[in-house]
Amino acid sequence: MDAWIELFSTTYGVLSIVTILSVIVLMAWFLRYFLTKIDESDREEKQRQKLGQKQSPQGRPSGQA
């Protein structure tokens, strides 16, 4: 019980809570961001295959660096 009181009543306790919550929010944002990018990439790849375009050996469409 003393640990909870110390956690919420001291500066370093509150900063710890803020840090932990920030890490959780950033983790969720990055997860959503990367999953969205993966989904976009898959859709673009399927579109390219449907149109019959070939990819360069590096896995990129021709014309891109």
MMTF fields as JSON, N, C-alpha, C and O atoms, coordinates in Angstrom:
{
  "mmtfVersion": "1.0.0",
  "mmtfProducer": "UNKNOWN",
  "numBonds": 259,
  "numAtoms": 260,
  "numGroups": 65,
  "numChains": 1,
  "numModels": 1,
  "chainsPerModel": [1],
  "groupsPerChain": [65],
  "chainIdList": ["A"],
  "bondAtomList": [4, 2, 8, 6, 12, 10, 16, 14, 20, 18, 24, 22, 28, 26, 32, 30, 36, 34, 40, 38, 44, 42, 48, 46, 52, 50, 56, 54, 60, 58, 64, 62, 68, 66, 72, 70, 76, 74, 80, 78, 84, 82, 88, 86, 92, 90, 96, 94, 100, 98, 104, 102, 108, 106, 112, 110, 116, 114, 120, 118, 124, 122, 128, 126, 132, 130, 136, 134, 140, 138, 144, 142, 148, 146, 152, 150, 156, 154, 160, 158, 164, 162, 168, 166, 172, 170, 176, 174, 180, 178, 184, 182, 188, 186, 192, 190, 196, 194, 200, 198, 204, 202, 208, 206, 212, 210, 216, 214, 220, 218, 224, 222, 228, 226, 232, 230, 236, 234, 240, 238, 244, 242, 248, 246, 252, 250, 256, 254],
  "bondOrderList": [1, 1, 1, 1, 1, 1, 1, 1, 1, 1, 1, 1, 1, 1, 1, 1, 1, 1, 1, 1, 1, 1, 1, 1, 1, 1, 1, 1, 1, 1, 1, 1, 1, 1, 1, 1, 1, 1, 1, 1, 1, 1, 1, 1, 1, 1, 1, 1, 1, 1, 1, 1, 1, 1, 1, 1, 1, 1, 1, 1, 1, 1, 1, 1],
  "groupList": [{"groupName": "MET", "atomNameList": ["N", "CA", "C", "O"], "elementList": ["N", "C", "C", "O"], "formalChargeList": [0, 0, 0, 0], "bondAtomList": [1, 0, 2, 1, 3, 2], "bondOrderList": [1, 1, 2], "singleLetterCode": "M", "chemCompType": "L-PEPTIDE LINKING"}, {"groupName": "ASP", "atomNameList": ["N", "CA", "C", "O"], "elementList": ["N", "C", "C", "O"], "formalChargeList": [0, 0, 0, 0], "bondAtomList": [1, 0, 2, 1, 3, 2], "bondOrderList": [1, 1, 2], "singleLetterCode": "D", "chemCompType": "L-PEPTIDE LINKING"}, {"groupName": "ALA", "atomNameList": ["N", "CA", "C", "O"], "elementList": ["N", "C", "C", "O"], "formalChargeList": [0, 0, 0, 0], "bondAtomList": [1, 0, 2, 1, 3, 2], "bondOrderList": [1, 1, 2], "singleLetterCode": "A", "chemCompType": "L-PEPTIDE LINKING"}, {"groupName": "TRP", "atomNameList": ["N", "CA", "C", "O"], "elementList": ["N", "C", "C", "O"], "formalChargeList": [0, 0, 0, 0], "bondAtomList": [1, 0, 2, 1, 3, 2], "bondOrderList": [1, 1, 2], "singleLetterCode": "W", "chemCompType": "L-PEPTIDE LINKING"}, {"groupName": "ILE", "atomNameList": ["N", "CA", "C", "O"], "elementList": ["N", "C", "C", "O"], "formalChargeList": [0, 0, 0, 0], "bondAtomList": [1, 0, 2, 1, 3, 2], "bondOrderList": [1, 1, 2], "singleLetterCode": "I", "chemCompType": "L-PEPTIDE LINKING"}, {"groupName": "GLU", "atomNameList": ["N", "CA", "C", "O"], "elementList": ["N", "C", "C", "O"], "formalChargeList": [0, 0, 0, 0], "bondAtomList": [1, 0, 2, 1, 3, 2], "bondOrderList": [1, 1, 2], "singleLetterCode": "E", "chemCompType": "L-PEPTIDE LINKING"}, {"groupName": "LEU", "atomNameList": ["N", "CA", "C", "O"], "elementList": ["N", "C", "C", "O"], "formalChargeList": [0, 0, 0, 0], "bondAtomList": [1, 0, 2, 1, 3, 2], "bondOrderList": [1, 1, 2], "singleLetterCode": "L", "chemCompType": "L-PEPTIDE LINKING"}, {"groupName": "PHE", "atomNameList": ["N", "CA", "C", "O"], "elementList": ["N", "C", "C", "O"], "formalChargeList": [0, 0, 0, 0], "bondAtomList": [1, 0, 2, 1, 3, 2], "bondOrderList": [1, 1, 2], "singleLetterCode": "F", "chemCompType": "L-PEPTIDE LINKING"}, {"groupName": "SER", "atomNameList": ["N", "CA", "C", "O"], "elementList": ["N", "C", "C", "O"], "formalChargeList": [0, 0, 0, 0], "bondAtomList": [1, 0, 2, 1, 3, 2], "bondOrderList": [1, 1, 2], "singleLetterCode": "S", "chemCompType": "L-PEPTIDE LINKING"}, {"groupName": "THR", "atomNameList": ["N", "CA", "C", "O"], "elementList": ["N", "C", "C", "O"], "formalChargeList": [0, 0, 0, 0], "bondAtomList": [1, 0, 2, 1, 3, 2], "bondOrderList": [1, 1, 2], "singleLetterCode": "T", "chemCompType": "L-PEPTIDE LINKING"}, {"groupName": "TYR", "atomNameList": ["N", "CA", "C", "O"], "elementList": ["N", "C", "C", "O"], "formalChargeList": [0, 0, 0, 0], "bondAtomList": [1, 0, 2, 1, 3, 2], "bondOrderList": [1, 1, 2], "singleLetterCode": "Y", "chemCompType": "L-PEPTIDE LINKING"}, {"groupName": "GLY", "atomNameList": ["N", "CA", "C", "O"], "elementList": ["N", "C", "C", "O"], "formalChargeList": [0, 0, 0, 0], "bondAtomList": [1, 0, 2, 1, 3, 2], "bondOrderList": [1, 1, 2], "singleLetterCode": "G", "chemCompType": "PEPTIDE LINKING"}, {"groupName": "VAL", "atomNameList": ["N", "CA", "C", "O"], "elementList": ["N", "C", "C", "O"], "formalChargeList": [0, 0, 0, 0], "bondAtomList": [1, 0, 2, 1, 3, 2], "bondOrderList": [1, 1, 2], "singleLetterCode": "V", "chemCompType": "L-PEPTIDE LINKING"}, {"groupName": "ARG", "atomNameList": ["N", "CA", "C", "O"], "elementList": ["N", "C", "C", "O"], "formalChargeList": [0, 0, 0, 0], "bondAtomList": [1, 0, 2, 1, 3, 2], "bondOrderList": [1, 1, 2], "singleLetterCode": "R", "chemCompType": "L-PEPTIDE LINKING"}, {"groupName": "LYS", "atomNameList": ["N", "CA", "C", "O"], "elementList": ["N", "C", "C", "O"], "formalChargeList": [0, 0, 0, 0], "bondAtomList": [1, 0, 2, 1, 3, 2], "bondOrderList": [1, 1, 2], "singleLetterCode": "K", "chemCompType": "L-PEPTIDE LINKING"}, {"groupName": "GLN", "atomNameList": ["N", "CA", "C", "O"], "elementList": ["N", "C", "C", "O"], "formalChargeList": [0, 0, 0, 0], "bondAtomList": [1, 0, 2, 1, 3, 2], "bondOrderList": [1, 1, 2], "singleLetterCode": "Q", "chemCompType": "L-PEPTIDE LINKING"}, {"groupName": "PRO", "atomNameList": ["N", "CA", "C", "O"], "elementList": ["N", "C", "C", "O"], "formalChargeList": [0, 0, 0, 0], "bondAtomList": [1, 0, 2, 1, 3, 2], "bondOrderList": [1, 1, 2], "singleLetterCode": "P", "chemCompType": "L-PEPTIDE LINKING"}],
  "groupTypeList": [0, 1, 2, 3, 4, 5, 6, 7, 8, 9, 9, 10, 11, 12, 6, 8, 4, 12, 9, 4, 6, 8, 12, 4, 12, 6, 0, 2, 3, 7, 6, 13, 10, 7, 6, 9, 14, 4, 1, 5, 8, 1, 13, 5, 5, 14, 15, 13, 15, 14, 6, 11, 15, 14, 15, 8, 16, 15, 11, 13, 16, 8, 11, 15, 2],
  "groupIdList": [1, 2, 3, 4, 5, 6, 7, 8, 9, 10, 11, 12, 13, 14, 15, 16, 17, 18, 19, 20, 21, 22, 23, 24, 25, 26, 27, 28, 29, 30, 31, 32, 33, 34, 35, 36, 37, 38, 39, 40, 41, 42, 43, 44, 45, 46, 47, 48, 49, 50, 51, 52, 53, 54, 55, 56, 57, 58, 59, 60, 61, 62, 63, 64, 65],
  "secStructList": [7, 2, 2, 2, 2, 2, 2, 2, 2, 1, 2, 2, 2, 2, 2, 2, 2, 2, 2, 2, 2, 2, 2, 2, 2, 2, 2, 2, 2, 2, 2, 2, 2, 2, 2, 2, 2, 2, 2, 2, 2, 2, 2, 2, 2, 2, 2, 2, 2, 2, 2, 6, 7, 7, 5, 7, 6, 6, 1, 1, 5, 6, 6, 7, 7],
  "xCoordList": [0.827, 0.0, 0.868, 0.528, 1.97, 2.858, 3.446, 3.696, 3.664, 4.223, 3.246, 3.66, 1.954, 0.957, 0.895, 0.806, 0.942, 0.912, 2.135, 2.029, 3.292, 4.521, 4.479, 4.956, 3.91, 3.836, 3.022, 3.419, 1.894, 1.013, 1.287, 0.732, 2.116, 2.311, 3.692, 3.919, 4.604, 5.937, 6.14, 5.472, 7.075, 7.375, 7.881, 7.437, 8.798, 9.36, 8.333, 8.42, 7.378, 6.318, 5.395, 5.045, 5.003, 4.125, 4.853, 4.254, 6.134, 6.902, 7.034, 7.052, 7.126, 7.172, 5.867, 5.879, 4.757, 3.45, 3.332, 2.88, 3.738, 3.682, 4.552, 4.147, 5.737, 6.641, 6.043, 6.077, 5.505, 4.911, 3.725, 3.593, 2.871, 1.721, 2.165, 1.57, 3.198, 3.715, 4.242, 4.004, 4.951, 5.484, 4.347, 4.427, 3.304, 2.164, 1.454, 1.091, 1.255, 0.598, 1.448, 0.921, 2.752, 3.634, 3.663, 3.696, 3.651, 3.645, 2.377, 2.446, 1.239, -0.018, 0.002, -0.458, 0.535, 0.587, 1.486, 1.108, 2.681, 3.597, 2.998, 3.146, 2.333, 1.7, 0.669, 0.657, -0.182, -1.201, -0.553, -0.983, 0.473, 1.159, 1.785, 1.596, 2.533, 3.207, 2.216, 2.416, 1.162, 0.163, -0.541, -0.857, -0.788, -1.392, -0.467, -0.91, 0.832, 1.8, 1.934, 2.046, 1.923, 2.003, 0.781, 0.897, -0.385, -1.626, -1.606, -2.017, -1.129, -1.028, -0.08, -0.359, 1.038, 2.023, 1.429, 1.646, 0.687, 0.05, -0.963, -1.026, -1.757, -2.739, -2.061, -2.504, -0.987, -0.258, 0.347, 0.331, 0.877, 1.471, 0.413, 0.661, -0.751, -1.829, -2.288, -2.601, -2.329, -2.711, -1.686, -2.051, -0.399, 0.657, 0.568, 0.723, 0.319, 0.222, -0.994, -0.951, -2.064, -3.278, -3.034, -3.566, -2.232, -1.938, -0.824, -0.582, -0.151, 0.888, 2.232, 3.067, 2.46, 3.75, 4.749, 4.414, 5.98, 7.03, 7.814, 7.897, 8.393, 9.209, 10.675, 11.085, 11.462, 12.904, 13.439, 12.719, 14.676, 15.217, 15.28, 15.285, 15.328, 15.401, 14.035, 13.935, 13.004, 11.673, 10.929, 9.853, 11.509, 10.861, 10.335, 10.9, 9.282, 8.814, 9.879, 10.61, 9.966, 10.969, 10.691, 9.54, 11.778, 11.647, 11.763, 11.817, 11.804, 11.972, 13.348, 13.877, 13.924, 15.262, 15.194, 16.227],
  "yCoordList": [-1.196, 0.0, 1.256, 2.244, 1.224, 2.387, 2.675, 3.829, 1.619, 1.814, 2.589, 3.462, 2.274, 2.994, 4.465, 5.345, 4.724, 6.111, 6.865, 8.003, 6.221, 6.853, 7.064, 8.08, 6.105, 6.204, 7.419, 8.13, 7.664, 8.754, 10.083, 11.105, 10.096, 11.338, 11.96, 13.08, 11.275, 11.846, 12.218, 11.704, 13.118, 13.561, 12.412, 12.235, 11.634, 10.529, 9.425, 8.705, 9.282, 8.309, 8.719, 7.906, 9.989, 10.496, 10.468, 10.115, 10.834, 10.773, 9.336, 9.098, 8.391, 6.982, 6.569, 5.877, 6.989, 6.672, 7.297, 6.644, 8.56, 9.245, 8.524, 8.357, 8.098, 7.391, 6.066, 5.741, 5.309, 4.01, 4.189, 3.449, 5.155, 5.409, 5.891, 5.514, 6.716, 7.185, 6.033, 5.981, 5.117, 3.959, 3.1, 2.616, 2.906, 2.1, 2.774, 2.108, 4.096, 4.82, 4.766, 4.529, 4.983, 4.916, 3.521, 3.374, 2.506, 1.131, 0.875, 0.27, 1.329, 1.142, 1.915, 1.411, 3.145, 3.949, 3.303, 3.208, 2.853, 2.206, 0.914, 0.624, 0.146, -1.086, -0.777, -1.412, 0.187, 0.578, 1.116, 0.778, 1.949, 2.538, 1.463, 1.465, 0.539, -0.493, -1.462, -1.88, -1.82, -2.706, -2.041, -2.704, -0.734, 0.0, 0.012, -0.202, 0.265, 0.285, -1.09, -1.188, -2.14, -3.5, -3.784, -4.363, -3.376, -3.582, -2.813, -3.342, -1.567, -0.772, -1.431, -1.488, -1.927, -2.574, -3.818, -4.062, -4.596, -5.796, -5.434, -6.087, -4.385, -3.958, -3.476, -3.797, -2.706, -2.232, -3.396, -3.4, -4.38, -5.551, -6.33, -6.763, -6.507, -7.217, -6.446, -7.041, -5.115, -4.295, -4.43, -4.557, -4.402, -4.55, -5.9, -5.993, -6.943, -8.283, -8.38, -9.047, -7.716, -7.738, -7.039, -7.458, -5.977, -5.24, -5.889, -5.496, -6.866, -7.584, -6.892, -7.191, -5.975, -5.303, -6.193, -6.902, -6.148, -6.943, -6.068, -4.851, -6.718, -6.009, -6.168, -7.132, -5.192, -5.294, -6.321, -6.693, -6.793, -7.826, -7.424, -8.297, -6.124, -5.693, -5.717, -5.403, -6.074, -6.122, -4.81, -4.644, -3.859, -2.57, -2.477, -3.09, -1.733, -1.538, -0.802, 0.026, -1.092, -0.426, 1.07, 1.505, 1.852, 3.301, 3.923, 5.148, 3.126, 3.654, 3.297, 2.224, 4.21, 3.974, 3.155, 2.862],
  "zCoordList": [0.0, 0.0, 0.0, -0.651, 0.715, 0.741, -0.638, -0.987, -1.414, -2.754, -3.639, -4.401, -3.541, -4.339, -3.938, -4.795, -2.652, -2.171, -2.679, -3.136, -2.597, -3.076, -4.593, -5.1, -5.3, -6.756, -7.19, -8.113, -6.536, -6.952, -6.252, -6.654, -5.229, -4.481, -4.666, -4.208, -5.313, -5.516, -6.982, -7.88, -7.184, -8.548, -9.395, -10.529, -8.864, -9.646, -9.877, -10.872, -8.989, -9.204, -10.339, -11.195, -10.337, -11.393, -12.735, -13.751, -12.753, -13.994, -14.489, -15.697, -13.584, -13.983, -14.653, -15.671, -14.09, -14.678, -16.067, -17.007, -16.195, -17.487, -18.508, -19.658, -18.102, -19.009, -19.458, -20.645, -18.534, -18.868, -19.811, -20.786, -19.533, -20.405, -21.784, -22.793, -21.832, -23.122, -23.958, -25.165, -23.334, -24.05, -24.594, -25.724, -23.819, -24.26, -25.439, -26.409, -25.353, -26.447, -27.712, -28.798, -27.585, -28.751, -29.354, -30.575, -28.518, -29.007, -29.837, -30.907, -29.347, -30.073, -31.387, -32.412, -31.363, -32.577, -33.621, -34.789, -33.213, -34.156, -34.704, -35.891, -33.869, -34.329, -35.413, -36.467, -35.15, -36.133, -37.405, -38.508, -37.264, -38.412, -39.288, -40.504, -38.674, -39.451, -40.09, -41.23, -39.382, -39.97, -41.151, -42.139, -41.053, -42.161, -43.367, -44.495, -43.131, -44.234, -44.877, -46.099, -44.086, -44.624, -45.488, -46.568, -45.011, -45.756, -47.077, -48.11, -47.045, -48.274, -49.263, -50.461, -48.758, -49.618, -50.274, -51.461, -49.508, -50.059, -51.145, -52.187, -50.894, -51.893, -53.175, -54.277, -53.022, -54.207, -54.978, -56.209, -54.269, -54.921, -55.696, -56.821, -55.109, -55.802, -57.032, -58.063, -56.923, -58.069, -59.189, -60.358, -58.83, -59.829, -60.52, -61.738, -59.743, -60.322, -61.239, -62.273, -60.854, -61.673, -63.011, -64.039, -62.997, -64.222, -65.03, -66.172, -64.461, -65.177, -65.192, -66.045, -64.269, -64.2, -63.498, -62.55, -63.974, -63.347, -62.388, -62.554, -61.369, -60.404, -60.745, -61.391, -60.293, -60.449, -59.457, -58.53, -59.615, -58.726, -57.253, -56.385, -56.951, -55.556, -54.88, -53.693, -55.593, -55.0, -55.118, -54.543, -55.876, -56.053, -57.483, -58.389, -57.689, -59.055, -59.864, -59.32, -61.13, -61.954, -61.988, -62.03, -61.969, -61.973, -60.603, -60.495, -59.555, -58.206, -57.689, -57.978, -56.917, -56.361, -55.103, -54.501]
}
